[in-house]
């Protein structure tokens, strides 16, 4: 229960309190299309982490991240900046400090505003399933991939993405 409430709160925080359409362009990229995929990266996730610790790509490259959950819990696969992840973890720690009331308030706010889990840079993978996130990297820089649905704490599983110039 906590895990799903925390996930809902993260989605509100990550979207700045608003739903994000799939055609949204973020500072570091945008959702790609199957026809535009340059390569596929297979990743296995579980409660102990990701099967890889880093990925290198080039700006302009479209990558299909095929994520298989071999764990027993729901996992997410999020592509974001280090700064956004830091902010998220601080906000999650604050919500956890308010206990169940803080998380429940965030959940109710999410339901009332009808926010959806449709950020283009995140996907959720149920245990035993494989999902694919297709991402086009637009700018050079350092990013991370992360799972913040771990154990109800403010920790996360992370890996590095280095985006090189074209």
C-alpha positions in Angstrom: 0.0 0.0 0.0 2.7 2.5 1.0 4.7 1.7 -2.1 1.8 2.6 -4.4 0.9 5.7 -2.5 4.5 6.9 -2.7 4.6 6.2 -6.4 1.4 8.3 -6.9 3.0 11.1 -4.9 6.2 11.0 -6.9 4.2 11.3 -10.2 2.5 14.4 -9.0 5.8 15.9 -7.9 7.7 14.9 -11.0 5.0 16.4 -13.2 5.0 19.6 -11.3 1.4 18.9 -10.2 0.2 18.5 -13.8 -0.2 15.6 -16.1 2.4 15.4 -18.9 1.4 14.4 -22.4 3.5 11.9 -24.4 4.3 14.6 -26.9 6.0 16.7 -24.2 9.6 17.6 -24.9 11.8 17.7 -21.8 15.1 19.5 -21.6 17.0 16.2 -22.2 14.8 14.4 -24.6 11.4 13.2 -25.7 9.4 10.0 -26.3 10.6 8.2 -29.3 8.7 6.0 -31.8 9.3 2.3 -32.6 10.1 3.2 -36.2 12.9 5.6 -35.1 14.7 3.2 -32.7 18.5 3.1 -33.3 19.2 0.3 -30.8 17.7 -1.6 -27.9 19.1 -1.9 -24.4 17.9 -4.8 -22.3 17.7 -4.2 -18.6 16.5 -6.6 -15.8 15.3 -5.0 -12.6 14.5 -6.6 -9.2 14.6 -5.5 -5.6 18.4 -5.8 -5.6 18.9 -3.4 -8.5 19.3 -3.1 -12.3 21.3 -5.6 -14.4 23.4 -2.7 -15.8 24.9 0.3 -14.1 25.4 2.6 -17.0 24.5 3.4 -20.6 26.2 5.6 -23.1 24.3 7.2 -26.0 24.7 10.1 -28.5 22.5 13.2 -28.7 19.9 12.5 -31.4 19.9 8.7 -30.7 16.6 6.9 -30.1 17.0 4.0 -27.7 14.4 1.4 -26.8 14.9 0.4 -23.1 13.4 -3.1 -22.7 12.9 -3.6 -19.0 12.1 -6.9 -17.5 11.0 -7.1 -13.8 12.3 -10.3 -12.2 11.5 -9.1 -8.8 8.4 -9.6 -6.6 7.3 -6.0 -6.5 6.2 -3.3 -9.0 9.2 -1.4 -10.4 9.5 1.7 -12.4 12.1 2.8 -15.0 12.6 6.6 -15.0 14.9 8.6 -17.1 15.7 12.0 -15.5 18.4 14.5 -14.5 20.5 14.1 -11.4 19.0 17.4 -10.1 15.4 16.3 -10.6 16.1 13.0 -8.9 17.7 14.8 -6.0 14.6 17.1 -5.6 12.3 14.1 -5.8 14.1 12.2 -3.1 14.0 15.3 -0.8 10.3 15.7 -1.5 9.7 12.0 -0.8 11.6 12.3 2.5 9.5 15.3 3.5 6.3 13.3 2.7 7.6 10.3 4.6 8.3 12.6 7.6 4.6 13.5 7.6 3.8 9.8 7.7 0.7 8.2 6.3 -1.2 11.5 6.5 1.2 13.3 4.2 1.2 10.5 1.6 -2.6 10.2 1.8 -3.1 13.9 1.3 -1.0 13.7 -1.9 -2.9 10.7 -3.1 -6.3 12.5 -2.6 -5.0 15.6 -4.4 -3.9 13.4 -7.3 -7.2 11.7 -7.5 -9.2 14.9 -7.3 -7.2 16.6 -10.0 -7.5 13.5 -12.3 -3.7 13.3 -12.9 -2.5 10.4 -15.0 0.7 8.4 -14.8 1.7 9.3 -18.4 5.0 11.0 -18.1 6.9 10.0 -21.3 10.1 9.4 -19.4 8.8 6.7 -17.0 7.2 3.3 -17.2 6.0 0.8 -14.6 6.8 -2.9 -14.8 4.8 -5.5 -12.9 6.6 -8.6 -11.6 7.2 -11.1 -14.3 6.5 -8.6 -17.1 8.6 -6.8 -19.7 7.8 -3.2 -20.8 9.6 -0.9 -23.3 10.3 2.8 -23.0 11.5 4.5 -26.2 13.5 7.7 -25.6 15.1 10.1 -28.0 18.0 11.9 -26.3 18.3 15.5 -27.5 21.1 17.1 -25.5 24.5 16.0 -24.3 24.9 15.6 -20.6 24.6 13.3 -17.6 21.3 11.7 -16.7 20.2 8.8 -14.6 17.8 5.9 -14.9 16.1 5.1 -11.6 13.5 3.0 -9.8 12.0 4.8 -6.8 9.5 2.1 -5.9 11.8 0.2 -3.7 10.7 -0.3 -0.1 8.8 2.7 1.0 11.9 4.6 1.9 13.6 7.6 0.3 16.2 5.5 -1.4 16.2 4.4 -5.0 18.0 2.1 -7.5 19.9 4.1 -10.0 22.2 3.8 -13.0 24.0 6.4 -15.1 23.3 7.6 -18.7 26.0 9.6 -20.4 24.8 11.5 -23.5 27.6 12.4 -25.8 27.5 15.0 -28.6 26.5 13.8 -32.0 
